[in-house]
């Protein structure tokens, strides 16, 4: 079991500003994610496979939307099309596989599929998503305990809903890349520092590209 408490800074800088899209930023704590992972197979040392089944639960701890940005009254007041949290409970399941061999990289694959999302107190229901990720971690660090880490993720996002109405700019298919480092600080503590960037997308409506810098920290507690 592990928990993820994200600290976010979200910035929007559209090319053309209007009443819907303007330069603005938000900083704060996002939604907590609690993950349960069951080991199916674990080759701890040497070449072999590590297989896991997971269940993820998202708790709405981040500040969410105060108003429906697609309502008839939204244009008469300041409103945002993004927030630190969704204001909803969500759940997903996942399968994860890693293989270590004589190949210079440890290779992995993850499939995560959304199975449930509640509706927020302003009638927002985020679309569930399916993510397929290919991982590659170099087995030899370029400097002490820092191992290059690469990911390629394909996302299939279903449409959001606002008061059971589907907005014109949600859903679609995305391919994202990631480059970073897996930092092995000691046997119990590790971290990942990475930069995520868009590669390709197929969407409807106006959807901004997302670039993310992420630092995550993990400590094993017995």
Secondary structure as a PSIPRED ss2 file (coil, helix, strand):
# PSIPRED VFORMAT (PSIPRED V4.0)

   1 X C   1.000  0.000  0.000
   2 X E   0.000  0.000  1.000
   3 X E   0.000  0.000  1.000
   4 X E   0.000  0.000  1.000
   5 X C   1.000  0.000  0.000
   6 X C   1.000  0.000  0.000
   7 X E   0.000  0.000  1.000
   8 X E   0.000  0.000  1.000
   9 X E   0.000  0.000  1.000
  10 X E   0.000  0.000  1.000
  11 X E   0.000  0.000  1.000
  12 X E   0.000  0.000  1.000
  13 X C   1.000  0.000  0.000
  14 X C   1.000  0.000  0.000
  15 X C   1.000  0.000  0.000
  16 X C   1.000  0.000  0.000
  17 X C   1.000  0.000  0.000
  18 X C   1.000  0.000  0.000
  19 X C   1.000  0.000  0.000
  20 X C   1.000  0.000  0.000
  21 X C   1.000  0.000  0.000
  22 X C   1.000  0.000  0.000
  23 X C   1.000  0.000  0.000
  24 X E   0.000  0.000  1.000
  25 X E   0.000  0.000  1.000
  26 X E   0.000  0.000  1.000
  27 X E   0.000  0.000  1.000
  28 X E   0.000  0.000  1.000
  29 X E   0.000  0.000  1.000
  30 X C   1.000  0.000  0.000
  31 X C   1.000  0.000  0.000
  32 X E   0.000  0.000  1.000
  33 X E   0.000  0.000  1.000
  34 X E   0.000  0.000  1.000
  35 X E   0.000  0.000  1.000
  36 X E   0.000  0.000  1.000
  37 X E   0.000  0.000  1.000
  38 X E   0.000  0.000  1.000
  39 X E   0.000  0.000  1.000
  40 X E   0.000  0.000  1.000
  41 X E   0.000  0.000  1.000
  42 X E   0.000  0.000  1.000
  43 X C   1.000  0.000  0.000
  44 X C   1.000  0.000  0.000
  45 X C   1.000  0.000  0.000
  46 X C   1.000  0.000  0.000
  47 X C   1.000  0.000  0.000
  48 X E   0.000  0.000  1.000
  49 X E   0.000  0.000  1.000
  50 X E   0.000  0.000  1.000
  51 X E   0.000  0.000  1.000
  52 X E   0.000  0.000  1.000
  53 X E   0.000  0.000  1.000
  54 X E   0.000  0.000  1.000
  55 X E   0.000  0.000  1.000
  56 X E   0.000  0.000  1.000
  57 X E   0.000  0.000  1.000
  58 X E   0.000  0.000  1.000
  59 X E   0.000  0.000  1.000
  60 X C   1.000  0.000  0.000
  61 X C   1.000  0.000  0.000
  62 X C   1.000  0.000  0.000
  63 X C   1.000  0.000  0.000
  64 X C   1.000  0.000  0.000
  65 X C   1.000  0.000  0.000
  66 X C   1.000  0.000  0.000
  67 X C   1.000  0.000  0.000
  68 X C   1.000  0.000  0.000
  69 X C   1.000  0.000  0.000
  70 X C   1.000  0.000  0.000
  71 X C   1.000  0.000  0.000
  72 X C   1.000  0.000  0.000
  73 X C   1.000  0.000  0.000
  74 X H   0.000  1.000  0.000
  75 X H   0.000  1.000  0.000
  76 X H   0.000  1.000  0.000
  77 X C   1.000  0.000  0.000
  78 X C   1.000  0.000  0.000
  79 X C   1.000  0.000  0.000
  80 X C   1.000  0.000  0.000
  81 X C   1.000  0.000  0.000
  82 X C   1.000  0.000  0.000
  83 X C   1.000  0.000  0.000
  84 X C   1.000  0.000  0.000
  85 X C   1.000  0.000  0.000
  86 X C   1.000  0.000  0.000
  87 X C   1.000  0.000  0.000
  88 X C   1.000  0.000  0.000
  89 X C   1.000  0.000  0.000
  90 X E   0.000  0.000  1.000
  91 X E   0.000  0.000  1.000
  92 X E   0.000  0.000  1.000
  93 X E   0.000  0.000  1.000
  94 X E   0.000  0.000  1.000
  95 X E   0.000  0.000  1.000
  96 X E   0.000  0.000  1.000
  97 X E   0.000  0.000  1.000
  98 X E   0.000  0.000  1.000
  99 X E   0.000  0.000  1.000
 100 X E   0.000  0.000  1.000
 101 X C   1.000  0.000  0.000
 102 X C   1.000  0.000  0.000
 103 X C   1.000  0.000  0.000
 104 X C   1.000  0.000  0.000
 105 X E   0.000  0.000  1.000
 106 X E   0.000  0.000  1.000
 107 X E   0.000  0.000  1.000
 108 X E   0.000  0.000  1.000
 109 X E   0.000  0.000  1.000
 110 X E   0.000  0.000  1.000
 111 X E   0.000  0.000  1.000
 112 X E   0.000  0.000  1.000
 113 X E   0.000  0.000  1.000
 114 X E   0.000  0.000  1.000
 115 X E   0.000  0.000  1.000
 116 X E   0.000  0.000  1.000
 117 X E   0.000  0.000  1.000
 118 X C   1.000  0.000  0.000
 119 X C   1.000  0.000  0.000
 120 X C   1.000  0.000  0.000
 121 X C   1.000  0.000  0.000
 122 X C   1.000  0.000  0.000
 123 X C   1.000  0.000  0.000
 124 X E   0.000  0.000  1.000
 125 X E   0.000  0.000  1.000
 126 X C   1.000  0.000  0.000
 127 X C   1.000  0.000  0.000
 128 X C   1.000  0.000  0.000
 129 X E   0.000  0.000  1.000
 130 X E   0.000  0.000  1.000
 131 X E   0.000  0.000  1.000
 132 X E   0.000  0.000  1.000
 133 X E   0.000  0.000  1.000
 134 X E   0.000  0.000  1.000
 135 X E   0.000  0.000  1.000
 136 X E   0.000  0.000  1.000
 137 X E   0.000  0.000  1.000
 138 X E   0.000  0.000  1.000
 139 X C   1.000  0.000  0.000
 140 X C   1.000  0.000  0.000
 141 X C   1.000  0.000  0.000
 142 X C   1.000  0.000  0.000
 143 X E   0.000  0.000  1.000
 144 X C   1.000  0.000  0.000
 145 X C   1.000  0.000  0.000
 146 X E   0.000  0.000  1.000
 147 X E   0.000  0.000  1.000
 148 X E   0.000  0.000  1.000
 149 X E   0.000  0.000  1.000
 150 X E   0.000  0.000  1.000
 151 X E   0.000  0.000  1.000
 152 X E   0.000  0.000  1.000
 153 X E   0.000  0.000  1.000
 154 X E   0.000  0.000  1.000
 155 X E   0.000  0.000  1.000
 156 X E   0.000  0.000  1.000
 157 X E   0.000  0.000  1.000
 158 X C   1.000  0.000  0.000
 159 X C   1.000  0.000  0.000
 160 X C   1.000  0.000  0.000
 161 X E   0.000  0.000  1.000
 162 X E   0.000  0.000  1.000
 163 X C   1.000  0.000  0.000
 164 X C   1.000  0.000  0.000
 165 X E   0.000  0.000  1.000
 166 X C   1.000  0.000  0.000
 167 X C   1.000  0.000  0.000
 168 X C   1.000  0.000  0.000
 169 X C   1.000  0.000  0.000
 170 X C   1.000  0.000  0.000
 171 X C   1.000  0.000  0.000
 172 X E   0.000  0.000  1.000
 173 X E   0.000  0.000  1.000
 174 X E   0.000  0.000  1.000
 175 X E   0.000  0.000  1.000
 176 X E   0.000  0.000  1.000
 177 X E   0.000  0.000  1.000
 178 X E   0.000  0.000  1.000
 179 X E   0.000  0.000  1.000
 180 X E   0.000  0.000  1.000
 181 X E   0.000  0.000  1.000
 182 X E   0.000  0.000  1.000
 183 X E   0.000  0.000  1.000
 184 X E   0.000  0.000  1.000
 185 X C   1.000  0.000  0.000
 186 X C   1.000  0.000  0.000
 187 X C   1.000  0.000  0.000
 188 X C   1.000  0.000  0.000
 189 X E   0.000  0.000  1.000
 190 X E   0.000  0.000  1.000
 191 X E   0.000  0.000  1.000
 192 X E   0.000  0.000  1.000
 193 X E   0.000  0.000  1.000
 194 X E   0.000  0.000  1.000
 195 X E   0.000  0.000  1.000
 196 X E   0.000  0.000  1.000
 197 X E   0.000  0.000  1.000
 198 X E   0.000  0.000  1.000
 199 X E   0.000  0.000  1.000
 200 X E   0.000  0.000  1.000
 201 X E   0.000  0.000  1.000
 202 X E   0.000  0.000  1.000
 203 X C   1.000  0.000  0.000
 204 X C   1.000  0.000  0.000
 205 X C   1.000  0.000  0.000
 206 X C   1.000  0.000  0.000
 207 X C   1.000  0.000  0.000
 208 X C   1.000  0.000  0.000
 209 X C   1.000  0.000  0.000
 210 X C   1.000  0.000  0.000
 211 X C   1.000  0.000  0.000
 212 X E   0.000  0.000  1.000
 213 X E   0.000  0.000  1.000
 214 X E   0.000  0.000  1.000
 215 X E   0.000  0.000  1.000
 216 X E   0.000  0.000  1.000
 217 X E   0.000  0.000  1.000
 218 X E   0.000  0.000  1.000
 219 X E   0.000  0.000  1.000
 220 X C   1.000  0.000  0.000
 221 X C   1.000  0.000  0.000
 222 X C   1.000  0.000  0.000
